[in-house]
Amino acid sequence: MTTPTSSRGRRRAPTRIERAAGRAAALQRPRVILALLLLLALTCVMLLDGYLRAEVGGDQRVRSGADSSEVPDAILDGGPILTFRGGQATTVSVPAKTIALTFDDGPNPTWTPQVLDILRKYDVPGTFFLVGSMVSRYPGIVRTMVEQGNEVGIHTFTHVDLSYQSASRVDREMEQTQLALAGAAGITTTLFRAPYSSETDAIDDYSWPVYQRLGKDGYTSVFVDTDSDDWKRPGVSDIVKWATPKGTQGASVLFHDAGGERSQTIAALPRYIEKMKAKGYTFTTISGVMERQRAADRQAAGGGTPTGPRLQAAHHQATGLTLYEGKALIAAVAVAEWTVPTLSVGLAIVGVAVLGRFGMMLVLARRHHRQRNGHRFGWGPAVTGPVSVIVPAYNEKECIANTLRSLARSTHPIEIIVVDDGSTDGTARIARDAAASLGMTNVRVVRQENAGKPAALNNGVRNASYDIVVMMDGDTVFEPDTVRHLVQPFADPSVGAVAGNAKVGNRTTVIGAWQHIEYVMGFNLDRRMYDLLRCMPTIPGAIGAFRRDAVLAVGGMSEDTLAEDTDITIAMHRAGWRVVYQEHARAWTEAPGSLGQLWSQRYRWSYGTMQALWKHRESLTDRGPSGRFGRVGMPLVVVFQVVTPLFAPLIDVFTAYSMIFVDFRAALLAWLAVLGVQLLCAAYAFRLDREKYRYLLMMPVQQLAYRQMMYLVLIHSCVTALTGGRLRWQKLRRTGEVGTPAGAG
């Protein structure tokens, strides 16, 4: 409602706004934290997955040729089973005509089940030394393994040479594998085999302290007597021959059920079992060997109780905290195993889509520029009649005078309607004084109770005297020819709205320069593409023009969303009007000067766009122009303004992860290649807009800092949308530094 009263007595309006802003801020903080926690969780999932694959914290060093002078000869010459009963290092040998089949590096989803099937067929037990990371990835195989009566031992969590590791790393490798076993099969084990170990005579001065330390913790270390060397893939016959002990000697025999292609192992194993059974051998587990040795000791002692504690089977039931922590580990790994590959596929699709979008933008932007700037192009008879310029203003004392000063130089006849939306800083008075000092008789200042920007624009439309209305922000300045260029497309009767070319005026700061790049490349290059596709999603609030009757016919500027400019643009499409882009109609606007202000603005834009898309979702099934926008424009906006940016932080996380843990050079080259494509697009956009290329020097830094903030804003907006939050139109602080268009270059 228009009121002639002064601003005196209006203290309730700003108080209400301040209270609403405070409530909004209180609601936003948890959402920001939730957005950051979501990104942190995804990063942790990636790190967990990388740790499982030995990309994070992996150590490929393998010690060889070290001295063994500190290792007792009895150990070096002893059997393959090393125990520390009563604190004394003791070795146990496998009895004659006895085979303890052991398998390393599993479980593997391809080969381990085949090994288990063979063992079950021949009723032969095996002892599997498992890598903890593989256990956590394939818990079902381990569960089946134990249920079939096989024995399991620890082969570390990440398959590292423990002789190079610190005491804390050794403990972590063991504890994590125990947790994985607890979560997978509900057990823990006392058996251990070190990666890259062989016979006991290979123990050196670096690994011996590790075995001693683990022995004190109750672990039994297991070595081999006979190595099939199946990992070399020498052929089935050689594997069987090399795994066969001499004469009637017993042996701890090594095979592998993982770590590479194991088809020869699968073929050799049945032949080996049949051969050894034919020679009168029996098969047992490592615990079985130790029980037989214990029985022999008792018999040698005349049936008395042997000294030292009684040896128990290697498996122990996992209980209490260990069991629950193990199940939690298995669950976390399952999430990582599902999430990371899914994200990888999604990122690949997003990468292709983004590059495709860049290509499409370049092609269509070039076509748009050549078409609209060709000698034969014209909208029709020149539009020379006066138009109404609507300036909604709320507390714009710093900028309103500059805005009116720029309009005073307009080369096109205009009337100016300043709609003061309950300002408390004297905006209305400043506007009247500025108009009087400039001798502008075409300015009307309309005042209303504070009701928001959409209401102010609707008030201006109702008060407009002419058929074409130009809408601009109260912090924006026009060039003298801006209005003239902006209204020319209305010579085409199918055109219902025109988007102008918004430029960042305060680009001398780092934040301003970043936004300048974004405006030229991201906004104006996009608008050229959308114009040719006839699905322009947004007419910028800083500069846009409409047919007055068309605006009234669609219900005016809606208060249903925070993005009234996107809302009205889509409504125009659905009403059958054509929306075009006029690159020569330039407006200079004051971009947010701080990160906090920028966050507030982009949060409102992002959330408002989601609201507008949801409001007009029925256009997806409409026919005619409405359906065209719904099936062309809306998917493009959703994919490239919502979905793709949501994946973008993960691209950066994957890139950083690859640089740190995988291949720095390859990851860096990939990142530079993508940056190069973006620079190419930006350079072409700057050329079309005749902008200075020096600002592009800021683009690499923009990719590292500014872009991340925009991603968080979008995540924040998505969380708000999903939780049903609502926001009010937020006023940004202005400085009034964008005084004239000429000074903005």
Secondary structure as the mmCIF struct_conf table of DSSP 4:
data_model
#
loop_
_struct_conf.conf_type_id
_struct_conf.id
_struct_conf.beg_label_comp_id
_struct_conf.beg_label_asym_id
_struct_conf.beg_label_seq_id
_struct_conf.end_label_comp_id
_struct_conf.end_label_asym_id
_struct_conf.end_label_seq_id
STRN STRN1 THR A 2 THR A 2
BEND BEND1 SER A 7 SER A 7
TURN_TY1_P TURN_TY1_P1 ARG A 8 GLY A 9
TURN_TY1_P TURN_TY1_P2 ARG A 11 ARG A 11
HELX_RH_AL_P HELX_RH_AL_P1 ARG A 12 LEU A 52
TURN_TY1_P TURN_TY1_P3 ARG A 53 ALA A 54
BEND BEND2 GLU A 55 GLY A 57
BEND BEND3 GLY A 65 GLY A 65
TURN_TY1_P TURN_TY1_P4 SER A 69 GLU A 70
BEND BEND4 VAL A 71 VAL A 71
HELX_RH_AL_P HELX_RH_AL_P2 ASP A 73 LEU A 76
TURN_TY1_P TURN_TY1_P5 ASP A 77 ASP A 77
BEND BEND5 GLY A 78 GLY A 78
BEND BEND6 PRO A 80 PRO A 80
STRN STRN2 ILE A 81 ARG A 85
TURN_TY1_P TURN_TY1_P6 GLY A 86 GLY A 87
STRN STRN3 GLN A 88 VAL A 92
HELX_LH_PP_P HELX_LH_PP_P1 SER A 93 PRO A 95
TURN_TY1_P TURN_TY1_P7 ALA A 96 LYS A 97
STRN STRN4 THR A 98 GLY A 106
TURN_TY1_P TURN_TY1_P8 PRO A 109 TRP A 111
HELX_RH_AL_P HELX_RH_AL_P3 THR A 112 LYS A 121
TURN_TY1_P TURN_TY1_P9 TYR A 122 ASP A 123
STRN STRN5 THR A 127 LEU A 130
HELX_RH_AL_P HELX_RH_AL_P4 GLY A 132 ARG A 137
HELX_RH_AL_P HELX_RH_AL_P5 PRO A 139 GLU A 147
TURN_TY1_P TURN_TY1_P10 GLN A 148 GLY A 149
STRN STRN6 GLU A 151 ILE A 154
BEND BEND7 PHE A 157 THR A 158
HELX_RH_3T_P HELX_RH_3T_P1 LEU A 162 TYR A 164
BEND BEND8 GLN A 165 GLN A 165
HELX_RH_AL_P HELX_RH_AL_P6 ALA A 167 ALA A 185
BEND BEND9 GLY A 186 GLY A 186
STRN STRN7 ILE A 187 THR A 189
STRN STRN8 LEU A 191 PHE A 192
TURN_TY1_P TURN_TY1_P11 PRO A 195 TYR A 196
BEND BEND10 GLU A 199 GLU A 199
HELX_RH_3T_P HELX_RH_3T_P2 THR A 200 ALA A 202
TURN_TY1_P TURN_TY1_P12 ASP A 205 SER A 207
HELX_RH_AL_P HELX_RH_AL_P7 TRP A 208 LYS A 216
TURN_TY1_P TURN_TY1_P13 ASP A 217 GLY A 218
STRN STRN9 THR A 220 VAL A 222
BEND BEND11 ASP A 225 ASP A 225
STRN STRN10 THR A 226 ASP A 227
HELX_RH_3T_P HELX_RH_3T_P3 ASP A 230 LYS A 232
HELX_RH_AL_P HELX_RH_AL_P8 VAL A 236 TRP A 242
TURN_TY1_P TURN_TY1_P14 ALA A 243 ALA A 243
BEND BEND12 THR A 244 THR A 244
HELX_LH_PP_P HELX_LH_PP_P2 PRO A 245 PRO A 245
BEND BEND13 LYS A 246 LYS A 246
TURN_TY1_P TURN_TY1_P15 GLY A 247 THR A 248
STRN STRN11 ALA A 251 HIS A 256
BEND BEND14 ASP A 257 GLY A 260
HELX_RH_AL_P HELX_RH_AL_P9 SER A 263 ALA A 278
TURN_TY1_P TURN_TY1_P16 LYS A 279 GLY A 280
STRN STRN12 THR A 282 THR A 284
HELX_RH_AL_P HELX_RH_AL_P10 ILE A 286 ALA A 300
TURN_TY1_P TURN_TY1_P17 ALA A 301 GLY A 303
HELX_LH_PP_P HELX_LH_PP_P3 GLY A 304 PRO A 306
BEND BEND15 THR A 307 GLY A 308
HELX_LH_PP_P HELX_LH_PP_P4 PRO A 309 LEU A 311
BEND BEND16 ALA A 314 ALA A 314
STRN STRN13 HIS A 315 GLN A 317
HELX_RH_AL_P HELX_RH_AL_P11 GLY A 320 ARG A 372
TURN_TY1_P TURN_TY1_P18 ASN A 373 ASN A 373
BEND BEND17 GLY A 374 GLY A 374
TURN_TY1_P TURN_TY1_P19 HIS A 375 ARG A 376
BEND BEND18 GLY A 380 PRO A 381
BEND BEND19 GLY A 385 GLY A 385
STRN STRN14 VAL A 387 ALA A 393
BEND BEND20 TYR A 394 ASN A 395
TURN_TY1_P TURN_TY1_P20 LYS A 397 CYS A 399
HELX_RH_AL_P HELX_RH_AL_P12 ILE A 400 ALA A 408
TURN_TY1_P TURN_TY1_P21 ARG A 409 ARG A 409
BEND BEND21 THR A 411 HIS A 412
STRN STRN15 ILE A 414 ASP A 421
BEND BEND22 GLY A 422 GLY A 422
BEND BEND23 THR A 424 GLY A 426
HELX_RH_AL_P HELX_RH_AL_P13 THR A 427 SER A 437
TURN_TY1_P TURN_TY1_P22 LEU A 438 GLY A 439
BEND BEND24 THR A 441 ASN A 442
STRN STRN16 VAL A 443 GLN A 448
BEND BEND25 ASN A 450 ASN A 450
HELX_RH_AL_P HELX_RH_AL_P14 LYS A 453 ASN A 463
BEND BEND26 TYR A 466 ASP A 467
STRN STRN17 ILE A 468 MET A 472
TURN_TY1_P TURN_TY1_P23 GLY A 474 ASP A 475
STRN STRN18 THR A 476 PHE A 478
TURN_TY1_P TURN_TY1_P24 PRO A 480 ASP A 481
HELX_RH_AL_P HELX_RH_AL_P15 THR A 482 VAL A 487
HELX_RH_3T_P HELX_RH_3T_P4 GLN A 488 ALA A 491
BEND BEND27 ASP A 492 ASP A 492
TURN_TY1_P TURN_TY1_P25 PRO A 493 SER A 494
STRN STRN19 VAL A 495 VAL A 504
BEND BEND28 GLY A 505 GLY A 505
BEND BEND29 THR A 508 THR A 509
HELX_RH_AL_P HELX_RH_AL_P16 VAL A 510 ILE A 517
HELX_RH_PI_P HELX_RH_PI_P1 GLU A 518 ASN A 524
HELX_RH_AL_P HELX_RH_AL_P17 LEU A 525 LEU A 533
TURN_TY1_P TURN_TY1_P26 ARG A 534 ARG A 534
TURN_TY1_P TURN_TY1_P27 GLY A 541 ALA A 542
STRN STRN20 ILE A 543 ARG A 547
HELX_RH_AL_P HELX_RH_AL_P18 ARG A 548 ALA A 553
TURN_TY1_P TURN_TY1_P28 VAL A 554 GLY A 555
BEND BEND30 GLY A 556 MET A 557
BEND BEND31 GLU A 559 LEU A 562
HELX_RH_AL_P HELX_RH_AL_P19 GLU A 564 ARG A 574
TURN_TY1_P TURN_TY1_P29 ALA A 575 GLY A 576
STRN STRN21 ARG A 578 THR A 589
BEND BEND32 SER A 594 SER A 594
HELX_RH_AL_P HELX_RH_AL_P20 LEU A 595 LYS A 615
TURN_TY1_P TURN_TY1_P30 HIS A 616 HIS A 616
HELX_RH_3T_P HELX_RH_3T_P5 ARG A 617 THR A 621
HELX_RH_AL_P HELX_RH_AL_P21 GLY A 624 ARG A 628
HELX_RH_PI_P HELX_RH_PI_P2 PHE A 629 GLY A 633
HELX_RH_AL_P HELX_RH_AL_P22 MET A 634 VAL A 637
HELX_RH_PI_P HELX_RH_PI_P3 VAL A 638 VAL A 643
HELX_RH_AL_P HELX_RH_AL_P23 THR A 644 TYR A 657
HELX_RH_PI_P HELX_RH_PI_P4 SER A 658 VAL A 662
HELX_RH_AL_P HELX_RH_AL_P24 PHE A 664 LEU A 688
TURN_TY1_P TURN_TY1_P31 ASP A 689 ARG A 690
HELX_RH_3T_P HELX_RH_3T_P6 TYR A 693 MET A 698
HELX_RH_AL_P HELX_RH_AL_P25 MET A 699 LEU A 704
TURN_TY1_P TURN_TY1_P32 ALA A 705 ALA A 705
HELX_RH_AL_P HELX_RH_AL_P26 TYR A 706 THR A 723
TURN_TY1_P TURN_TY1_P33 GLY A 724 GLY A 724
HELX_LH_PP_P HELX_LH_PP_P5 LYS A 731 ARG A 733
HELX_RH_3T_P HELX_RH_3T_P7 PRO A 741 ALA A 744
#
